[in-house]
């Protein structure tokens, strides 16, 4: 009869996933996504809903604003934003070879639409309502 693997043994062996936000980094294992705390980086005269300067989204920009962890992507349609949370199990995404890719399980999303190109995710990324005004990307409530 095979031996049972105890929960603490599985966790000690690295079987447990960990996601934390420390010092502007979204981390899981060795996967890291640098994210800018936009409240700390907001220019003095920028409105409260400021996310980034328009030229910062080249080709993507990861940010944290309060409880929102997001990603801006420059596409042919302009700058588009999504909640940076894979719809499969909540892992962070990053732009690789022109696609948003989940760092945990490899789901692939179309940056222009947020739709799933490759699973295991089945639902599109959650879009953010944005406005570009005076060279600034703003989050619309």
Secondary structure, DSSP 8 states (H G I E B T S, - for coil): ------HHHHHHTT-S---EEETTEEEETTEEEE-EEHHHH--TTS-TTEEEEGGG-SSEEEEEETTEEEEEEEETTEEEEEES--TTT---EEEETTEEEETTT--EE-TTT--EEESS--S---EE-EEEETTEEEE--
